[in-house]
Amino acid sequence: MTVRRDFQEPARCRPDLVIGREELFAGAREQLASGGSVLLHGPAGIGKSTVLRALAEEYGATARTVLRCSATESESHLPFLALADLLGLVLDDVSAHLPAAQRTALESALTGRGESSLQRDGLALRLAVLSALRALAAHGPVLVVADDLQWLDPASAELLGFAARRLEGTPVQLLCAVRTEGQESQEYDRHLRACPPGTLAVRLGPLSRAQVAELLDHRGHGGLPRSTVREIHRTSAGNPLFALELGRALADSPTPPRPGEPLPVPTSLRALVLSRLDMLSVEARRTLLVASAGARPTPALLHAAGRDNAEAECAQAAELGLLATEPDAPAVRFAHPLISAALYAEAPAHERRAAHAALSTAASDPIERARHLALATTGTDPEVAARLAGAAALARDRGAPSVAAQLGLLAARHTPADDNPGRQERRLTAAEDAITAGEVDLARDIAREVLTLATVPADRVRAWIIVIDTAGHTMAEVDAVFPQALADAGDDPRLLALVHYQLAWRALIVEGDFTEARAAAAHAAELAARGTDRRTELLALAFQAQTETLMGHPEAPRTIKRALRQPQDPRVAWHHNGAGSARFRWLVMGDQLAEARTTVTALLREVRRRGSVESEVHFLRGLAETELRAGHCGRALDLARESLRLARDSGIGETASAMLTSLAEASGGDVDRALALAREAVEHAEEDGDQMYLSRALGALGYAQLVAGDPAGTVRSLRRVRSLELGLGITDPARGRWQGDLAEALVRIGEPAEAQDVIDVSRNHALRLGRESVLAVLDRSEALVRAAQGGLEAAVAQLTSAQDRLGKLGYGLEEARAAFALARLRCGHTAEGARPWREAERAEVRRAEHGRVPATEPVTPGARASAASAAVDEATRLFRRCRALPWLRQVDDVLTAPEPEPAPAAPAALDALESLAAMERQVAALVMEGATNREIAARLFISVKTVEATLTRVYRKLGIRSRVDIVRLAAGRRAH
């Protein structure tokens, strides 16, 4: 396929413009940085020149000399033209370094003033090119940039290849691009053999749908509906040049294509791909037109559509490269989807209608027959409209909501004005199908158009609900809709129930008020029951159950049972806002991981069967979260990434999927990516005014910061979460499970008192709700507080117990984290880097001196080392079982970190001990004995808060940060 020069992408060279090629670009960059050469190859329009220019710009700055050539098909017959492009400007610089014979031959070839040819001066010319490159390399690195090698004149190609094969050991690199066709094509082999040894061959393949969308957006075509972008990707087969041309044509077109019709193909691309069409017979062209109109054309279908010589005509098209030849495949497949689209666009309208009319009787599938009947019919027709509506229902049942939406729009177009169901009702059904398919922009456009025409209250309220639904988590942007929807609903309980259900979501997302959201959901359920709308009643009850679960409300179990009572509506049973989803959330928060996995897996299977994109995104996240809780980090990461890809492709649930993927990345993937995703989720939630997901996103950010070794950042993020959830009325610590991370980070920055407060408050709620895993995690965090305060023995016992309980509950990653915390203590690392075993021995001696307990045998260094090694081995084993790679790296850091030595007490601090007030000295003395804040409060008959305030003053006066520092100062005092 020949690409004309006026269709080439504009010469933009910055690497940030290389969309969708980041991994390939990184590999080529690494190859060039190591002194190697690179050969880019792929089909026409795939972006080779863009990548070549970006790499050349980046690495041209590091070379002393850059030689360039870019061949064209029309000039490929001119000998030595490419060689003149490469060496013409440097001929004067290298001539003096060439032997006379070589200089004469090269000058003759480049200037055309002689009779030089490869036959006559072959050896001299070959050696002259090699010598010229070596002469240039003697003064610094040389980069040869050659685009479109397939059009290099044969003489230049031969000379360049001869030199390239002999350049090993010299600082000369080649950066080339060549056109090849087909995934398994070996056409580049000849060019690769003409490159320096070790050249990296990089094949550029098609872009994904998301990458095509990014490319279109970057080039100013970002306003296209997602359904249109999907069709552009299908038609272009991911070819960036073709996608851009299609996007440009759509942007310039005054009217978008009708539903079911292929995209309009610009004249430029039609000429590009149909240059061989004139070589076909008239009948063969008609056969190919029928094939282009069909969804899955086969020879049998073409025969049924009246194309009697289909096989011979398809064979003729295959010889011309218009059809792909697949002997074992029954389908008739075009060599590229663009050929089919261009052929259809090229045909006159009456011929297209004739092709569809033939297929409307030939196709075996009722959906296909109805679609072709619609495209063959002009004007309104109640029978055609009814058949299309029936086909849409069938597509919906088959799990193809996108097809159902297209058919529904066709049905509406062919519906007479006085027909029942009416035109607007069918359009609204199509919009609801579009939402199910994840095509929210199409649904919103349909609803807004209906609102300009509809007068029936039910149609108007239904359209308002679609507008609200398509806003997703940006409900604040459609605030003005609610009063209008309530006005249209009047006093109809069915219509009011729909609006109040959406008001419940608004209270949660926009206002962050769980109490108001719960009340609105209960009111919606009551209205729906009055209006005998069982579907809305079930959705409202499920929403009420979800809010009660997150609030830790005692009514939650009863509401879930009400939502699960018969009769059920199948559309709600599998919906992501239905009772099944509410039950799954209850199971996850109640530590019933096995049952939760079974439940969400069944829901995911059903929504995939039905083609509900939003629900699929939601349940993929749910399954990923369940696997993450169970410690299956690799599986969780795969599911989370799949959810994020689908969310970004459809534009649904991106914030929530980014948040969950951040958690999975921080547990089993890349911590930097986890941080980036969490910050993205926080930013989006703040932009959307979504208080509910802002707290979740901040929780993910805090966890990623903890794994990244930034406890101060963790504290900043999770303090915000604590404040937000207090304002939202969320009391169940199993909702976000951030409390243990906050406590651990607080200990690490020397704030054990605040850490203990977080633990105490969270423990009260966890005990009330029976959240066993949360209680175990809080015990793990409290053990770290005790260790920081010098209570090592109690910390070890509490960690051992927490690890055992988490293992029995099936929380693999949390179990491994408890084992790791124990290993850190065994190895002598507290949050502040102290040596707790040394402090523990001192505390034991002090107790023995005061006659409290008999002195025990001292722990030998060998026994301590053995215990430490076993603890590290256990943590490593558990993290490996979870595939928790970031945590394994932390274990390695502990093993390789130098053993910290206690800092000598400063004389000024020692003197400050004497300057403490009486109460401060008493508190400090009890801290030195290893007493906890509660024990100190009981001994001195004061409150725990008074102890905490006194310790804060002690820290400030002594210039220290923690209880362990007090013990160190006391030891230094005795030493002095």
Summary of the structure (lengths in Angstrom):
residues: 976
radius of gyration: 36.0
end to end distance: 88.1
largest distance: 111.0
contacts: 3439
relative contact order: 0.04
helix: 69%
strand: 3%
